[in-house]
Amino acid sequence: MIAKTPKTPYYAVIFTSLRTDEDPEYNKMSKRMVALAEEQKGFLGIESAKEELGITVSYWDSLESIRAWKSVDEHRKAQKKGIEKWYAAYKVRICKVENDYEF
């Protein structure tokens, strides 16, 4: 589903990852992180595509909201587990969205 984002500007966090071997615990944690993000102040939406390369883009109203999300304890624990177990590699990019349009 395409996220319904507000009028620009807003921010996007692009999380690109290469996974290690499948682990059923990962899918459960991934769903929990989406649910937890949706509860955060400033969260606007999320889009994700996962094949060999996973790309998840979350949308936020401010850099402060992104920083607050990064510091949520449960999210930090999931990040640690990701580094230790679930990801072979990942990269995070934070962008200011200055224009968007749709069909």
C-alpha positions as CSV (number, residue, x, y, z in Angstrom):
1,M,0.0,0.0,0.0
2,I,1.2,3.5,-0.8
3,A,1.5,5.7,2.3
4,K,-0.8,8.7,2.5
5,T,1.6,11.5,3.3
6,P,0.7,15.2,4.0
7,K,1.7,18.3,2.1
8,T,5.4,18.7,1.8
9,P,7.8,19.2,3.4
10,Y,8.2,16.0,5.6
11,Y,11.0,13.5,6.1
12,A,11.7,10.0,4.9
13,V,13.9,7.4,6.5
14,I,15.0,4.8,4.0
15,F,16.2,1.5,5.5
16,T,17.8,-0.8,3.0
17,S,18.9,-4.2,4.1
18,L,20.4,-7.6,3.2
19,R,19.1,-10.3,5.4
20,T,20.8,-13.3,6.9
21,D,19.1,-16.7,6.8
22,E,15.3,-16.7,7.4
23,D,14.3,-16.5,11.1
24,P,10.6,-16.7,12.0
25,E,11.3,-14.3,14.9
26,Y,12.3,-11.6,12.4
27,N,8.8,-11.4,10.9
28,K,7.2,-11.1,14.3
29,M,9.6,-8.3,15.3
30,S,9.2,-6.5,12.0
31,K,5.4,-6.4,12.5
32,R,5.8,-5.2,16.1
33,M,8.2,-2.4,15.0
34,V,5.6,-1.2,12.4
35,A,2.9,-1.2,15.1
36,L,5.2,0.6,17.5
37,A,6.2,3.2,14.9
38,E,2.5,3.9,14.2
39,E,2.1,4.9,17.9
40,Q,4.9,7.4,17.8
41,K,4.3,11.2,17.6
42,G,5.1,12.5,14.2
43,F,4.8,9.1,12.3
44,L,3.1,9.6,8.9
45,G,3.3,6.2,7.2
46,I,5.4,3.4,5.9
47,E,6.1,1.5,2.7
48,S,8.1,-1.7,2.4
49,A,9.3,-4.1,-0.4
50,K,11.3,-7.2,0.4
51,E,12.9,-9.6,-1.9
52,E,16.6,-10.3,-1.8
53,L,17.1,-6.6,-1.0
54,G,14.7,-5.1,1.5
55,I,13.7,-1.5,1.4
56,T,11.5,0.1,4.0
57,V,10.6,3.8,3.9
58,S,9.0,5.4,6.9
59,Y,7.7,9.0,6.8
60,W,7.9,11.5,9.6
61,D,6.9,15.1,10.3
62,S,10.3,16.2,11.6
63,L,13.8,15.3,12.4
64,E,12.9,15.4,16.1
65,S,10.3,12.7,15.6
66,I,12.9,10.5,13.8
67,R,15.4,11.0,16.6
68,A,12.7,10.1,19.2
69,W,11.8,6.9,17.3
70,K,15.5,5.9,17.1
71,S,15.7,6.2,20.9
72,V,12.5,4.1,21.8
73,D,13.9,1.3,24.0
74,E,12.0,-1.5,22.2
75,H,13.2,-0.2,18.9
76,R,16.8,0.0,20.1
77,K,16.6,-3.7,21.3
78,A,15.3,-4.7,17.8
79,Q,18.2,-2.7,16.2
80,K,20.7,-4.6,18.3
81,K,19.2,-7.9,17.5
82,G,19.2,-7.0,13.8
83,I,23.0,-6.3,13.9
84,E,23.7,-9.5,15.9
85,K,21.4,-11.8,14.0
86,W,19.1,-10.7,11.2
87,Y,21.1,-8.4,8.8
88,A,24.2,-9.2,6.7
89,A,24.3,-5.4,5.9
90,Y,22.1,-2.4,6.1
91,K,22.1,1.3,5.4
92,V,19.9,4.1,6.7
93,R,19.3,7.3,4.7
94,I,17.3,10.3,6.0
95,C,15.9,12.7,3.5
96,K,13.7,15.8,3.4
97,V,10.9,15.4,1.0
98,E,10.4,18.7,-0.7
99,N,8.0,17.7,-3.4
100,D,5.7,14.8,-4.2
101,Y,2.9,14.0,-6.7
102,E,0.7,11.1,-7.4
103,F,-1.6,9.4,-9.8
